[in-house]
Amino acid sequence: MAVTMREVAQESGVSIKTVSRVVNNQGEISEETRQRVLAAIKRLEYRPSKLARALVTQRTDTVGLILGDIANPFFSEVARGVLDRARPAGYDVFLCNSDYDPQQEIHALYSLADHNVDGMIIFPCWENEEKLKAFVDQYMPLVVVNRVFAPHPGMALVLNDIRRGARLAVEYLVSKGHTAIGMLAGRAAPLHVMERVQGFREALVAHGLPVVDEWILTGSPNIDVARGYEAARQLLTQHPQVTAVFAYNDLIAMGAIRACSELGRRVPDDFAVVGFDDIEFAGMIAPPLTTVHIDKYTLGQQAVTRLVEMLDDPESDFPPIRLDVELMIRKSA
């Protein structure tokens, strides 16, 4: 049978109200009394009810995490960083998956709100910016990761320098002698909101190379191996003059390498592939993938750090946290 607050009060020789104040860190209590209550809690292995604490503190000590696709290894590394930073800060994490679907994303937001989480971290769909801002106005603080949204009270940004990463990828391909470079963008989003596409274009222009829209393949919400395979086959079949591609992420790059193999284009001798994210398996495939490295664990940790700061100081505005990226040169390009 679970130990009750009444039993802790009897064990420590204080009132139930005093035990409640110690548990919820409220009211003025002498240090000697506080230590006596804490010792009784430890001896009896008392576990305070989170629901009861929430009624007193108006906090549940929980946060929500909404990811695009939990099957993507990128997000598993991010989630690990979130959990490892949240636990020592006293927060449990509820995880939701949006499948990059705007409607599922909004459903997840309100589902977490119904569970009274204190705040949320989200990798959002580009379509939902205004809906997210309306949600923040009504409910709780939100940390937006790797999506450049206009400043808004109650919303903070944690960003990798994705545009710079795209430029690094293209500049490396140019340095290897490639002049006909395509991109497997994957996401069915307007090109002007895709940081990778913008960085890709900027690097080509900077080197005096053509930006050929037909060599930038979009049209699918999926950013997985199957999409990379399909897109690479389409690009190589319709535009055989292309000798290199920059992929939206590593999964798409892996699909592209498979397509090259089937079409008789040897990587990297006949065709170069550069990915993005540097997931755990990027260096294990054949050939090992040249890719833009994101420190995914730190990304998750920084998102939690910012959210806790917002919860502790809700009246302040917080500038974006910007994290750098680097190019990992391997054998695919």
Secondary structure, DSSP 4 states (H G I P E B T S, - for coil): -PPPHHHHHHHHTS-HHHHHHHHTT-S---HHHHHHHHHHHHHHT----HHHHHHHHS--SEEEEEES-TTSHHHHHHHHHHHHHHTTTT-EEEEEE-TT-HHHHHHHHHHHHHTT-SEEEE---GGGHHHHHHHHHHS--EEEES-----BTTEEEEEE-HHHHHHHHHHHHHHTT--SEEEE--S-S-GGG-HHHHHHHHHHHHTT----GGGEE---S--SHHHHHHHHHHHHHH-TT--EEEESSHHHHHHHHHHHHHTT--TTTT-EEEEEE--GGGGTSSSPPEEEE--HHHHHHHHHHHHHHHHH-TTS--PPEEE--EEE--S--
